[in-house]
Amino acid sequence: MPDRSEILARDFARNLKRLRRREELSQGQLAVRAGYEYSSRAHICDLETGRQDPGLVTVEKLAQAMGVEPRELFRAERKRR
């Protein structure tokens, strides 16, 4: 069974991708909106695939760029019946 940090990382990655797609943004567009310039698309890709964990500043920038509260990026996926 995964530990709490693994669950948070998985939820973050899934929600980042889901929310970005909801806003109809490419990874590069999201990176620009969030204020990243260098290797921006690759950075978003790494976050969405869980290869990289975000810092608090990154979480805030991404949330603002998509018009959501930072906690939305960590919301647990609901079980489907």
Protein Blocks (a to p, Z undefined) as FASTA:
>chain_A
ZZfklmmmmmmmmmmmmmmmmnopafklmmmmnopabhklmmmmmmmnopaccdfklmmm
mmmmnopafklmmoccdddZZ
